[in-house]
Amino acid sequence: MNTETTITFKTKKKLRDAAKRRAAQFGIPLTTVLNAQLAEFARSDQFEISLTPRPEKLREWEHMSEEMDRHPERFKGYGSVEELFKDLDKTRIRR
């Protein structure tokens, strides 16, 4: 009896190709990487993601922050989430 199955899911071609290249650098097929990730998730009920921003995003955010510091009059701030939502409700277009 065959105990294997096939999972089909969509991903970006560039992502798949980059992952295949990385797996090949380790000398393993991408299927092995995916199976290891699935097994770890099933075993531990956890998965890890990286929240480290890319360097270009850090530069972009730093530039935005500097711009906000230089010209605070151009930007609106809120003291609370409730204040933000209240303002959003005022500006929402009613249909």
N, C-alpha and C positions, 0 to 999 in steps of 0.2 A: 504494500500500500504506500503510495506517495504521500508524504506528510508536508510537502512544500506547496506554497501557493504564490501567486503573483499579485503584487500591489501596484496599481497604476495611479499616479498622481501627476498634476501639472506643476511644472517649474519653468523658470526662464532657461532658454537654451544656453545662454552664456554662463549661468550659474552651474548647470549640469556639466558643461564642458570644463569649467574651471575646477569643479570638484573631481571630475574624472582625471584631470591632469595631476592634481594634488595627490590623489590616491595612487596613481601610477608612480609618482615620485617615491612613495613608500613601498612600491612593489605589490600593491594589493588592488583588487578590483573595487569599483565603487559600491557594488553590491555588498561586499564585506563590511565596508564602512557603515552603510545604511543598516545592515543587520545588527552590527554591534551597537549602534545608537538605539535601535528598537528594543534590543535585548536589555540594555541598561535602563531604558525608560520603563519597560515592563517589570523589571526586577526592583527598581528603587522608587517608582512612582514620581520620578523627578527628571527634569532635563535642564540643561544649562544653555544660556544664551550669553553672548558677549554684549555688554552695554558700553563698550569702549568706542567712543565716536572716532570716525575717520579723521585724519589730520586736516583735511580740507574743510570738514564741518567745524572743527574746533576753530580754525582761522576765521571762518564765516561768522561764527557766534561771537568770537572776540571782537571782530569788526563791528558787529551790530551792537554789542555792549558798549564799546567805545563811543559809537555814534549816539547812543541813548544818553551816555554820560555828558557828551558835549552839547547835545541839544535836547534836554528833557522836555522842552515846550512842544516838541513834535510828537511826543508819545504820551499815551494815557496810561495811568497806573490805577490799580485797584487795591483796596485794603483787605478785601476778602473775596472769596469765590461767590458769595451771595451778591456782593456789590457788582461783580462782573456779570452774573446772570441777570440781575435787575436791569443793567444797562443794555444787555443783549435783547432782553424782552422789549425795551423801548425802541430799539432800532430794527426789530424784526418786521418784515413786510407782512401785513395781514392780508389774507385772501378771502 
